[in-house]
Amino acid sequence: MIRKYTLILSLLLLYSACARPQVPAATEKKDKVSFSAPETWILGYFRPDRFTRSPHSEWYYEGFDNYRYNEETVSRLLNTDMKDLTVKIVMGSWCPDSRREVPRFMRIMTAINFPVEKIEFLGVDNKKFSPVTGYEELGIERVPTFIFYIKNVEAGRIIENPSTSLEQDMLNILERKK
């Protein structure tokens, strides 16, 4: 009988020694970031490397890596003269549309080898305000807004959601200005 209890006790000790330790749920899985919290917002002019840092890197890389652009349209963009093109992106890091469209846009710009130095990023708060000089003149009502300039003159915009796709809307803007 003592042998039986010793065996059961040994098995229990062995099992508890090998069992995964109990970890509180908060540390077991990643805490969900609330992008509606002002401390996560990107405001004013910023460089795109902000997307590579937490908490923004997760949504940025996921959107960038998963976007499948239309190859034919991107091929046409590659054959379009863009030497005088600059782009301003007005976005809200709190905005789901911005977190969806900006990584996709950057995927397209990478595919066409567009210099990132010719893209200006401007972050706004949830009232679509940014603390930079001249912001009001942009007339931003919804985000993201992609503003295309040719020789510093506005050629067109993609506002909030593309009409067809980001790459097709961009091509339409650039071909219209030939």
MARBA-3410 file (N, C-alpha, C, O; in Angstrom, 1 decimal):
178
0.8,-1.2,0.0,0.0,0.0,0.0,0.9,1.3,0.0,0.6,2.2,-0.7 ~ 1.9,1.2,0.8,2.8,2.4,0.9,3.5,2.6,-0.5,3.8,3.7,-1.0 ~ 3.8,1.4,-1.1,4.5,1.5,-2.4,3.5,2.1,-3.5,4.0,2.9,-4.3 ~ 2.3,1.9,-3.4,1.3,2.4,-4.3,1.2,3.9,-4.1,1.1,4.7,-5.1 ~ 1.2,4.4,-2.8,1.1,5.8,-2.6,2.4,6.5,-3.0,2.4,7.6,-3.5
3.5,5.9,-2.8,4.8,6.4,-3.2,4.8,6.5,-4.8,5.3,7.6,-5.3 ~ 4.3,5.6,-5.5,4.3,5.6,-6.9,3.4,6.8,-7.4,3.8,7.5,-8.3 ~ 2.2,6.9,-6.8,1.3,8.0,-7.1,1.9,9.3,-6.8,1.8,10.3,-7.6 ~ 2.5,9.5,-5.7,3.2,10.7,-5.3,4.3,11.0,-6.2,4.5,12.2,-6.6 ~ 5.1,10.0,-6.6,6.2,10.2,-7.5,5.7,10.7,-8.9,6.3,11.6,-9.5
4.6,10.1,-9.4,4.0,10.5,-10.7,3.5,11.9,-10.6,3.7,12.7,-11.6 ~ 2.8,12.2,-9.5,2.3,13.6,-9.4,3.5,14.6,-9.4,3.4,15.7,-10.0 ~ 4.5,14.3,-8.6,5.7,15.2,-8.6,6.3,15.3,-10.0,6.7,16.4,-10.4 ~ 6.5,14.2,-10.7,7.1,14.2,-12.0,6.2,15.0,-13.0,6.7,15.8,-13.7 ~ 4.9,14.8,-12.9,4.0,15.6,-13.8,4.0,17.1,-13.5,4.1,17.9,-14.4
4.0,17.4,-12.2,4.0,18.9,-11.9,5.3,19.5,-12.2,5.4,20.7,-12.5 ~ 6.4,18.8,-12.2,7.7,19.3,-12.5,7.8,19.5,-14.0,8.5,20.4,-14.5 ~ 7.2,18.7,-14.8,7.2,18.8,-16.3,6.1,19.6,-16.9,6.2,20.0,-18.0 ~ 5.1,19.9,-16.1,4.0,20.7,-16.6,4.4,22.1,-16.8,5.3,22.7,-16.2 ~ 3.8,22.7,-17.8,4.1,24.1,-18.1,3.6,25.0,-17.0,2.5,24.8,-16.5
4.5,25.9,-16.5,4.1,26.7,-15.4,2.9,27.6,-15.8,2.8,28.1,-16.9 ~ 2.1,27.9,-14.8,0.9,28.8,-15.1,1.4,30.2,-15.2,2.1,30.7,-14.3 ~ 1.1,30.9,-16.3,1.5,32.3,-16.5,0.2,33.1,-16.6,-0.7,32.7,-17.2 ~ 0.2,34.2,-15.9,-1.0,35.1,-16.0,-1.3,35.4,-17.5,-0.4,35.6,-18.3 ~ -2.6,35.5,-17.8,-3.0,35.7,-19.2,-2.4,37.0,-19.9,-2.1,36.9,-21.1
-2.2,38.0,-19.1,-1.7,39.3,-19.7,-0.3,39.1,-20.3,0.0,39.7,-21.3 ~ 0.5,38.3,-19.6,1.9,38.1,-20.1,1.9,36.9,-21.1,2.9,36.8,-21.9 ~ 0.9,36.1,-21.1,0.9,34.9,-22.0,0.7,35.3,-23.4,1.3,34.8,-24.3 ~ -0.2,36.3,-23.6,-0.4,36.7,-25.0,-0.3,38.2,-25.0,-0.5,38.9,-24.0 ~ 0.1,38.7,-26.1,0.4,40.1,-26.4,-0.8,41.0,-26.1,-1.9,40.7,-26.5
-0.6,42.1,-25.3,-1.7,43.0,-25.1,-2.1,43.7,-26.4,-1.2,44.0,-27.2 ~ -3.3,43.8,-26.6,-3.8,44.5,-27.8,-3.7,46.0,-27.7,-4.0,46.6,-26.7 ~ -3.1,46.6,-28.7,-2.9,48.1,-28.7,-4.2,48.8,-29.1,-4.8,48.3,-30.1 ~ -4.5,49.8,-28.4,-5.7,50.6,-28.8,-5.1,51.8,-29.6,-4.6,52.8,-29.0 ~ -5.3,51.8,-30.9,-4.8,52.9,-31.7,-5.7,54.2,-31.6,-5.3,55.2,-32.1
-6.8,54.0,-30.9,-7.6,55.2,-30.6,-7.0,56.0,-29.4,-7.5,57.1,-29.2 ~ -6.1,55.4,-28.7,-5.4,56.1,-27.6,-4.4,57.1,-28.1,-3.6,56.8,-28.9 ~ -4.6,58.4,-27.7,-3.7,59.5,-28.3,-2.2,59.2,-28.2,-1.5,59.7,-29.0 ~ -1.8,58.4,-27.2,-0.3,58.2,-27.0,0.2,57.3,-28.2,1.4,57.3,-28.3 ~ -0.6,56.7,-29.0,-0.1,55.9,-30.1,-0.2,56.7,-31.4,0.4,56.3,-32.4
-0.7,57.9,-31.4,-0.9,58.7,-32.6,0.5,59.2,-33.1,1.3,59.6,-32.3 ~ 0.6,59.3,-34.4,1.8,60.0,-35.0,1.2,61.3,-35.5,0.3,61.3,-36.4 ~ 1.8,62.4,-35.0,1.3,63.7,-35.4,2.4,64.5,-36.1,3.6,64.4,-35.7 ~ 2.0,65.4,-37.0,2.9,66.2,-37.7,3.7,65.4,-38.8,3.4,64.3,-39.1 ~ 4.7,66.1,-39.3,5.6,65.4,-40.3,6.4,64.3,-39.7,6.9,64.5,-38.6
6.6,63.2,-40.4,7.4,62.2,-39.8,8.0,61.4,-41.0,7.6,61.5,-42.1 ~ 9.0,60.6,-40.6,9.7,59.8,-41.6,9.1,58.4,-41.6,8.5,58.0,-40.6 ~ 9.1,57.7,-42.7,8.4,56.4,-42.8,9.0,55.3,-41.9,8.4,54.3,-41.7 ~ 10.2,55.5,-41.4,10.8,54.5,-40.5,10.0,54.4,-39.2,10.2,53.5,-38.4 ~ 9.1,55.4,-38.9,8.2,55.3,-37.7,7.3,54.0,-37.8,6.9,53.5,-36.8
7.0,53.6,-39.1,6.2,52.4,-39.3,6.9,51.1,-38.9,6.3,50.1,-38.6 ~ 8.2,51.2,-38.8,9.0,50.0,-38.5,9.1,49.8,-37.0,9.7,48.8,-36.5 ~ 8.6,50.7,-36.2,8.7,50.6,-34.7,7.3,50.3,-34.1,6.3,50.7,-34.7 ~ 7.4,49.7,-33.0,6.1,49.4,-32.2,5.5,50.7,-31.8,6.2,51.7,-31.5 ~ 4.2,50.8,-31.8,3.2,49.8,-32.0,2.7,49.6,-33.5,1.9,48.8,-33.8
3.3,50.4,-34.3,2.9,50.5,-35.7,3.4,49.4,-36.6,2.8,49.1,-37.7 ~ 4.5,48.8,-36.3,5.2,47.9,-37.1,4.3,46.7,-37.5,4.3,46.1,-38.6 ~ 3.5,46.2,-36.5,2.7,45.0,-36.8,1.7,45.3,-37.9,1.6,44.5,-38.9 ~ 0.9,46.3,-37.9,-0.1,46.6,-38.9,0.6,47.0,-40.2,0.1,46.7,-41.3 ~ 1.7,47.7,-40.1,2.4,48.2,-41.3,3.0,47.0,-42.1,2.7,46.8,-43.3
3.7,46.1,-41.4,4.3,45.0,-42.1,3.3,44.0,-42.7,3.4,43.5,-43.7 ~ 2.2,43.8,-41.9,1.2,42.9,-42.3,0.5,43.4,-43.6,0.3,42.7,-44.6 ~ 0.2,44.7,-43.6,-0.5,45.3,-44.8,0.5,45.3,-46.0,0.1,45.1,-47.1 ~ 1.7,45.6,-45.7,2.7,45.7,-46.8,3.0,44.3,-47.4,2.9,44.2,-48.6 ~ 3.2,43.4,-46.6,3.5,42.0,-47.1,2.4,41.3,-47.7,2.6,40.5,-48.6
1.1,41.6,-47.3,0.0,40.9,-47.8,-0.7,41.5,-49.0,-1.5,40.9,-49.6 ~ -0.3,42.7,-49.4,-1.0,43.4,-50.5,-0.5,42.8,-51.8,0.7,42.7,-52.1 ~ -1.4,42.4,-52.7,-1.1,41.9,-54.0,-1.6,42.9,-55.0,-2.8,42.9,-55.3 ~ -0.7,43.7,-55.5,-1.1,44.7,-56.5,-1.3,44.0,-57.9,-0.9,42.9,-58.1 ~ -1.9,44.8,-58.8,-2.2,44.4,-60.1,-0.8,44.5,-60.9,-0.4,45.7,-61.1
-0.3,43.5,-61.3,1.0,43.5,-62.0,1.0,44.3,-63.3,2.0,45.0,-63.6 ~ 0.0,44.2,-64.1,-0.1,44.9,-65.3,-0.1,46.4,-65.1,0.5,47.2,-65.7 ~ -0.9,46.8,-64.1,-1.0,48.3,-63.8,0.3,48.8,-63.2,0.8,49.9,-63.6 ~ 1.0,48.0,-62.4,2.3,48.4,-61.8,3.3,48.5,-63.0,4.2,49.3,-62.9 ~ 3.2,47.6,-63.9,4.1,47.6,-65.1,3.9,48.9,-65.9,4.9,49.5,-66.4
2.7,49.3,-66.0,2.4,50.6,-66.7,2.9,51.8,-65.9,3.4,52.7,-66.5 ~ 2.8,51.7,-64.6,3.4,52.7,-63.7,4.9,52.8,-63.9,5.5,53.9,-63.9 ~ 5.5,51.7,-64.0,7.0,51.7,-64.2,7.4,52.4,-65.5,8.5,52.9,-65.6 ~ 6.5,52.4,-66.5,6.8,53.1,-67.8,6.3,54.5,-67.8,6.3,55.1,-68.9 ~ 5.9,55.0,-66.7,5.3,56.4,-66.6,6.4,57.3,-66.1,7.1,56.9,-65.2
6.5,58.5,-66.7,7.5,59.4,-66.3,7.1,60.0,-64.9,6.1,60.6,-64.7 ~ 8.0,59.8,-63.9,7.7,60.3,-62.5,8.8,61.1,-62.0,8.8,61.4,-60.8 ~ 9.6,61.6,-62.8,10.8,62.4,-62.3,10.3,63.7,-61.6,11.0,64.1,-60.7 ~ 9.2,64.3,-62.0,8.7,65.5,-61.3,7.6,65.2,-60.3,7.0,66.2,-59.9 ~ 7.4,64.0,-60.0,6.3,63.6,-59.1,6.8,63.6,-57.6,7.8,63.1,-57.3
5.9,64.2,-56.8,6.1,64.1,-55.3,4.7,63.7,-54.8,3.7,64.0,-55.4 ~ 4.7,63.1,-53.6,3.4,62.7,-53.0,3.4,63.1,-51.5,4.4,63.0,-50.8 ~ 2.3,63.6,-51.1,2.1,63.9,-49.7,1.0,62.9,-49.2,-0.1,62.9,-49.8 ~ 1.2,62.2,-48.1,0.3,61.3,-47.5,-0.2,61.9,-46.2,0.7,62.1,-45.3 ~ -1.4,62.2,-46.1,-2.0,62.7,-44.8,-2.8,61.5,-44.3,-3.7,61.0,-44.9
-2.4,61.1,-43.1,-3.0,59.9,-42.5,-3.2,60.1,-41.0,-2.6,60.9,-40.3 ~ -4.0,59.2,-40.5,-4.2,59.1,-39.0,-3.8,57.7,-38.6,-4.4,56.7,-39.1 ~ -2.8,57.6,-37.7,-2.4,56.2,-37.3,-3.5,55.6,-36.4,-3.5,54.4,-36.2 ~ -4.5,56.3,-36.0,-5.7,55.8,-35.3,-6.7,55.3,-36.2,-7.6,54.6,-35.8 ~ -6.6,55.6,-37.5,-7.6,55.3,-38.5,-7.4,54.0,-39.2,-6.4,53.8,-39.8
-8.4,53.1,-39.1,-8.3,51.8,-39.8,-8.0,51.9,-41.3,-7.3,51.1,-41.9 ~ -8.7,52.9,-42.0,-8.4,53.1,-43.4,-7.0,53.4,-43.7,-6.4,52.9,-44.6 ~ -6.4,54.3,-42.9,-5.0,54.7,-43.0,-4.1,53.5,-42.8,-3.1,53.2,-43.5 ~ -4.4,52.7,-41.7,-3.6,51.5,-41.4,-3.7,50.4,-42.5,-2.8,49.6,-42.6 ~ -4.8,50.5,-43.3,-4.9,49.5,-44.4,-4.2,50.0,-45.7,-3.5,49.3,-46.3
-4.5,51.3,-46.0,-4.1,51.8,-47.3,-2.6,52.3,-47.4,-2.0,52.1,-48.5 ~ -2.1,52.8,-46.4,-0.7,53.3,-46.4,0.3,52.2,-46.6,1.2,52.4,-47.5 ~ 0.2,51.1,-45.9,1.2,50.0,-46.3,1.0,49.5,-47.7,2.0,49.2,-48.3 ~ -0.2,49.4,-48.2,-0.4,49.0,-49.6,0.2,50.0,-50.5,0.9,49.6,-51.5 ~ 0.0,51.2,-50.3,0.6,52.3,-51.1,2.1,52.2,-51.1,2.8,52.3,-52.2
2.7,52.0,-50.0,4.1,51.8,-49.9,4.7,50.6,-50.6,5.8,50.6,-51.1 ~ 3.9,49.5,-50.6,4.2,48.3,-51.4,4.3,48.6,-52.9,5.2,48.2,-53.5 ~ 3.3,49.4,-53.4,3.3,49.8,-54.8,4.5,50.7,-55.1,5.2,50.5,-56.1 ~ 4.8,51.7,-54.2,5.9,52.6,-54.4,7.2,51.8,-54.4,8.2,52.2,-55.1 ~ 7.4,50.8,-53.6,8.6,50.0,-53.6,8.7,49.2,-54.9,9.8,49.1,-55.4
7.6,48.7,-55.3,7.6,47.9,-56.6,8.0,48.7,-57.8,8.6,48.2,-58.7 ~ 7.7,50.0,-57.8,8.0,50.9,-58.9,9.3,51.7,-58.7,9.7,52.5,-59.4 ~ 10.0,51.3,-57.6,11.3,52.0,-57.2,11.2,53.5,-57.0,12.1,54.2,-57.4 ~ 10.0,53.9,-56.5,9.8,55.4,-56.3,10.6,55.8,-55.0,10.5,55.1,-54.0 ~ 11.4,56.8,-55.1,12.2,57.2,-54.0,11.4,57.7,-52.8,10.5,58.6,-52.9
11.6,57.1,-51.7,10.8,57.4,-50.5,11.1,58.9,-50.1,10.2,59.4,-49.4 ~ 12.2,59.4,-50.5,12.5,60.8,-50.1,11.5,61.8,-50.8,11.4,63.0,-50.4 ~ 10.8,61.3,-51.8,9.8,62.2,-52.6,8.4,61.9,-52.1,7.4,62.4,-52.7 ~ 8.3,61.3,-50.9,7.0,61.1,-50.3,7.1,61.7,-48.9,8.0,61.5,-48.1 ~ 6.1,62.6,-48.7,6.0,63.3,-47.4,4.9,62.8,-46.6,3.7,62.6,-47.1
5.1,62.4,-45.3,4.1,61.8,-44.4,3.7,62.9,-43.4,4.5,63.6,-42.8 ~ 2.4,63.0,-43.2,1.8,64.0,-42.3,0.8,63.3,-41.5,-0.3,62.8,-42.0 ~ 1.0,63.2,-40.2,0.0,62.5,-39.3,-0.9,63.6,-38.7,-0.6,64.7,-38.3 ~ -2.2,63.1,-38.5,-3.2,64.0,-38.0,-3.9,63.3,-36.8,-3.8,62.1,-36.6 ~ -4.6,64.1,-36.0,-5.3,63.5,-34.8,-6.7,63.1,-35.3,-7.0,63.2,-36.5
-7.5,62.6,-34.4,-8.8,62.1,-34.8,-9.9,63.2,-35.2,-11.0,62.9,-35.5 ~ -9.5,64.4,-35.1,-10.3,65.5,-35.6,-9.7,66.0,-36.9,-10.1,67.0,-37.5 ~ -8.8,65.3,-37.4,-8.1,65.5,-38.7,-7.3,66.9,-38.7,-7.4,67.6,-39.6 ~ -6.7,67.1,-37.6,-5.9,68.3,-37.4,-4.4,67.9,-37.2,-4.1,66.9,-36.6 ~ -3.5,68.7,-37.8,-2.1,68.5,-37.6,-1.4,69.8,-37.2,-1.7,70.8,-37.8
-0.5,69.8,-36.2,0.1,71.0,-35.7,1.2,71.5,-36.6,2.3,71.7,-36.1 ~ 1.0,71.7,-37.9,2.0,72.1,-38.8,1.5,73.4,-39.6,0.3,73.5,-39.8 ~ 2.5,74.2,-39.9,2.1,75.4,-40.6,1.6,75.1,-42.0,2.2,74.2,-42.7 ~ 0.5,75.7,-42.4,0.0,75.6,-43.7,-0.9,74.3,-43.9,-1.4,74.0,-45.0 ~ -1.2,73.6,-42.8,-2.0,72.4,-42.9,-3.4,72.7,-43.4,-4.0,72.0,-44.2
-4.0,73.8,-42.9,-5.4,74.1,-43.3,-5.6,74.2,-44.8,-6.7,73.9,-45.3 ~ -4.6,74.7,-45.5,-4.7,74.9,-46.9,-4.8,73.6,-47.7,-5.2,73.6,-48.8 ~ -4.5,72.5,-47.0,-4.6,71.2,-47.7,-6.1,70.8,-47.8,-6.4,69.9,-48.7 ~ -6.9,71.3,-47.0,-8.4,71.0,-47.1,-8.7,69.5,-46.8,-9.4,68.9,-47.6 ~ -8.0,68.9,-45.8,-8.2,67.5,-45.5,-9.5,67.3,-44.8,-9.8,67.9,-43.7
-10.4,66.4,-45.3,-11.6,66.1,-44.7,-11.7,64.6,-44.2,-12.3,64.3,-43.2 ~ -11.0,63.8,-45.0,-10.9,62.3,-44.7,-9.5,61.8,-44.8,-8.7,62.4,-45.6 ~ -9.2,60.8,-44.1,-7.9,60.2,-44.2,-8.0,58.7,-44.5,-9.0,58.0,-44.1 ~ -7.0,58.1,-45.1,-5.8,58.8,-45.7,-6.2,59.6,-46.9,-7.1,59.3,-47.6 ~ -5.4,60.6,-47.2,-5.5,61.4,-48.4,-4.1,61.3,-49.0,-3.1,61.8,-48.4
-4.0,60.8,-50.2,-2.7,60.8,-51.0,-2.8,61.9,-52.0,-3.7,61.9,-52.9 ~ -1.9,62.9,-51.9,-1.9,64.0,-52.8,-0.7,63.9,-53.7,0.4,63.8,-53.3 ~ -1.0,63.9,-55.0,0.0,63.8,-56.0,0.4,65.2,-56.6,-0.5,65.9,-57.0 ~ 1.6,65.5,-56.6,2.1,66.8,-57.2,3.0,66.5,-58.4,3.9,65.7,-58.3 ~ 2.8,67.2,-59.5,3.8,67.2,-60.6,4.3,68.6,-60.7,3.6,69.5,-60.9
5.6,68.7,-60.6,6.3,70.0,-60.6,5.7,70.9,-59.6,5.4,72.1,-59.8 ~ 5.4,70.4,-58.4,4.8,71.1,-57.2,3.4,71.6,-57.4,3.0,72.5,-56.7 ~ 2.7,71.2,-58.5,1.3,71.5,-58.7,0.5,70.3,-58.5,0.8,69.2,-59.0 ~ -0.6,70.4,-57.7,-1.4,69.3,-57.4,-2.0,68.7,-58.7,-2.6,69.4,-59.4 ~ -1.8,67.4,-58.9,-2.3,66.7,-60.0,-3.6,65.8,-59.7,-4.3,65.5,-60.6
-3.7,65.5,-58.5,-4.9,64.7,-58.1,-4.7,64.1,-56.7,-3.7,64.2,-56.1 ~ -5.8,63.5,-56.2,-5.8,62.9,-54.9,-6.6,61.6,-54.9,-7.4,61.3,-55.7 ~ -6.1,60.7,-54.0,-6.9,59.5,-53.6,-7.3,59.8,-52.2,-6.5,59.9,-51.3 ~ -8.6,59.8,-52.0,-9.1,60.1,-50.6,-9.8,58.9,-50.0,-10.7,58.3,-50.6 ~ -9.3,58.5,-48.8,-9.8,57.5,-48.0,-9.8,56.1,-48.6,-9.0,55.3,-48.1
-10.5,55.8,-49.6,-10.5,54.5,-50.3,-10.4,54.8,-51.8,-11.0,55.7,-52.4 ~ -9.5,54.0,-52.5,-9.4,54.1,-53.9,-10.7,53.8,-54.6,-11.5,53.0,-54.2 ~ -10.9,54.4,-55.8,-12.1,54.1,-56.6,-12.0,52.7,-57.2,-13.0,52.0,-57.2 ~ -10.8,52.4,-57.7,-10.6,51.1,-58.3,-9.6,50.3,-57.5,-9.9,49.4,-56.8 ~ -8.3,50.7,-57.5,-7.3,50.2,-56.7,-6.3,51.4,-56.5,-6.3,52.3,-57.3
-5.4,51.3,-55.6,-4.4,52.4,-55.4,-3.6,52.6,-56.6,-3.4,53.7,-57.1 ~ -3.1,51.4,-57.2,-2.2,51.5,-58.3,-3.0,52.1,-59.6,-2.4,52.8,-60.4 ~ -4.2,51.6,-59.8,-5.0,52.1,-60.9,-5.4,53.6,-60.8,-5.3,54.4,-61.7 ~ -5.8,54.0,-59.6,-6.1,55.4,-59.3,-4.9,56.3,-59.5,-5.0,57.4,-60.1 ~ -3.7,55.8,-59.1,-2.5,56.6,-59.3,-2.2,56.7,-60.8,-1.8,57.8,-61.2
-2.3,55.6,-61.5,-2.0,55.6,-62.9,-3.0,56.6,-63.6,-2.6,57.3,-64.5 ~ -4.3,56.6,-63.2,-5.3,57.5,-63.8,-4.9,58.9,-63.6,-5.0,59.7,-64.5 ~ -4.4,59.3,-62.4,-4.0,60.6,-62.1,-2.8,61.0,-63.0,-2.8,62.1,-63.5 ~ -1.8,60.1,-63.1,-0.6,60.5,-63.8,-0.9,60.5,-65.3,-0.3,61.4,-66.0 ~ -1.7,59.7,-65.8,-2.0,59.7,-67.3,-2.9,60.9,-67.7,-2.7,61.4,-68.8
-3.7,61.4,-66.8,-4.5,62.5,-67.0,-3.7,63.8,-67.1,-4.1,64.7,-67.8 ~ -2.5,63.8,-66.5,-1.7,65.0,-66.5,-0.6,65.0,-67.5,0.3,65.8,-67.5 ~ -0.7,64.1,-68.5,0.3,64.1,-69.6,0.2,65.2,-70.5,0.9,65.4,-71.5
END
